[in-house]
Amino acid sequence: MQNPQLVLSWTNSDFRLQAAPEATGAYTNSLTGPRRFFRLVAP
């Protein structure tokens, strides 16, 4: 694949996207390139 992209969207504007190079939970992703982990958080 060249220039693979992933688009995340959600409808509740209270949630914010957080990203980190490492995860401290039971989830992973299978995208190519450096590992990045994401989660939605609400205040």
C-alpha positions in Angstrom: 0.0 0.0 0.0 1.1 3.5 -0.7 0.1 6.3 1.6 -2.4 4.3 3.6 -4.8 6.5 5.7 -7.2 5.9 8.5 -10.0 8.3 9.3 -11.6 8.2 12.8 -14.8 10.1 13.5 -17.4 10.2 16.3 -20.5 12.2 16.9 -20.2 13.1 20.6 -18.1 16.3 20.8 -17.5 15.7 24.5 -15.0 13.0 23.6 -11.4 13.8 22.7 -8.9 11.7 20.8 -5.7 10.8 22.6 -2.7 9.1 21.0 0.4 7.4 22.4 3.3 5.3 21.1 2.6 2.5 23.7 -0.6 1.1 25.2 -1.1 -0.1 28.8 -4.2 -2.2 28.1 -5.4 -5.2 26.1 -5.7 -3.6 22.7 -3.5 -3.4 19.6 -3.7 -2.3 16.0 -2.4 -3.9 12.8 -1.6 -0.8 10.7 1.7 -0.5 9.0 4.4 2.0 10.2 5.2 3.0 13.7 2.8 1.7 16.3 0.3 4.3 17.6 -2.4 3.6 20.0 -5.6 5.7 20.3 -8.5 6.1 22.6 -11.4 8.4 23.1 -11.8 10.1 26.5 -14.5 12.2 28.0 -14.0 14.7 30.8 
